[in-house]
Amino acid sequence: MNEQELRTELVRITQELNAQGLSHGTSGNQSVRCGAGFLITPSGFGAAELKADDIVFVALSGEARGRWQPSSEWLFHRDIYAQRVEFNAIIHAHSNAATALACLRRDIPPFHYMLALLGGDRLRCADYATFGTQALSDNALIA
């Protein structure tokens, strides 16, 4: 896919996640690897109003290019892409179930073959850290 197609698909996925109740309002953020960086949803945008030209490009150096600020969580997206070259997209959703499990600090066992395909014996929950911080990025990489 070219950059414009990736932007359009990122908007579609973001809107679908919202429609399915996996994120609400302006919560959650999605990104996709693109060239020497990644495309990410902008900060403070609800899914309904999001358009392809609102998506922000962020270089792996951290330099953002676009009309808006990237999601406040751009740092952990960048760090994951830098360290996990096999990852080409990241979905950071805030479903009620995922939020409840995170508050309880509960990992998810591989009860379904799709989770088992991720490898390991569970889907780990990252330790809490304030959004947008290097600590959160570090915790996400550990998990």
MOWO-V790719 format. One record per residue. RES is the residue in three letters. SS is DSSP state (@ for helix, = for strand, . for the rest). OMEGA is omega as a letter, one per 30 degrees, with the letter a starting at -180 (NA if undefined). Layout:
RES:SS:OMEGA / RES:SS:OMEGA
This chain:
MET:.:l / ASN:.:a / GLU:@:a / GLN:@:l / GLU:@:l / LEU:@:l / ARG:@:a / THR:@:l / GLU:@:l / LEU:@:l / VAL:@:a / ARG:@:l / ILE:@:l / THR:@:l / GLN:@:l / GLU:@:l / LEU:@:l / ASN:@:a / ALA:@:a / GLN:.:l / GLY:.:a / LEU:.:l / SER:.:a / HIS:.:l / GLY:.:a / THR:.:a / SER:.:l / GLY:.:l / ASN:=:a / GLN:=:l / SER:=:l / VAL:=:l / ARG:=:a / CYS:=:l / GLY:.:a / ALA:.:a / GLY:=:a / PHE:=:l / LEU:=:a / ILE:=:l / THR:.:a / PRO:=:l / SER:.:l / GLY:.:a / PHE:.:l / GLY:.:a / ALA:@:a / ALA:@:a / GLU:@:a / LEU:.:l / LYS:.:a / ALA:@:a / ASP:@:l / ASP:@:a / ILE:.:a / VAL:=:l / PHE:=:l / VAL:=:l / ALA:=:l / LEU:.:l / SER:.:a / GLY:.:a / GLU:.:a / ALA:=:l / ARG:=:l / GLY:.:a / ARG:.:a / TRP:.:l / GLN:.:l / PRO:=:l / SER:.:l / SER:.:l / GLU:.:a / TRP:@:a / LEU:@:a / PHE:@:l / HIS:@:a / ARG:@:a / ASP:@:l / ILE:@:l / TYR:@:a / ALA:@:a / GLN:@:a / ARG:.:a / VAL:.:l / GLU:.:l / PHE:.:a / ASN:.:l / ALA:=:l / ILE:=:l / ILE:=:l / HIS:=:a / ALA:.:l / HIS:.:l / SER:.:l / ASN:@:a / ALA:@:a / ALA:@:l / THR:@:l / ALA:@:l / LEU:@:l / ALA:@:l / CYS:@:l / LEU:@:a / ARG:.:a / ARG:.:l / ASP:.:a / ILE:=:l / PRO:=:a / PRO:.:a / PHE:.:a / HIS:.:a / TYR:@:l / MET:@:l / LEU:@:l / ALA:@:l / LEU:.:l / LEU:.:a / GLY:.:a / GLY:.:a / ASP:.:l / ARG:=:l / LEU:=:a / ARG:.:l / CYS:.:l / ALA:.:l / ASP:.:a / TYR:.:l / ALA:.:a / THR:.:a / PHE:.:l / GLY:.:a / THR:.:l / GLN:@:l / ALA:@:l / LEU:@:l / SER:@:l / ASP:@:l / ASN:@:l / ALA:@:l / LEU:@:l / ILE:@:a / ALA:.:NA
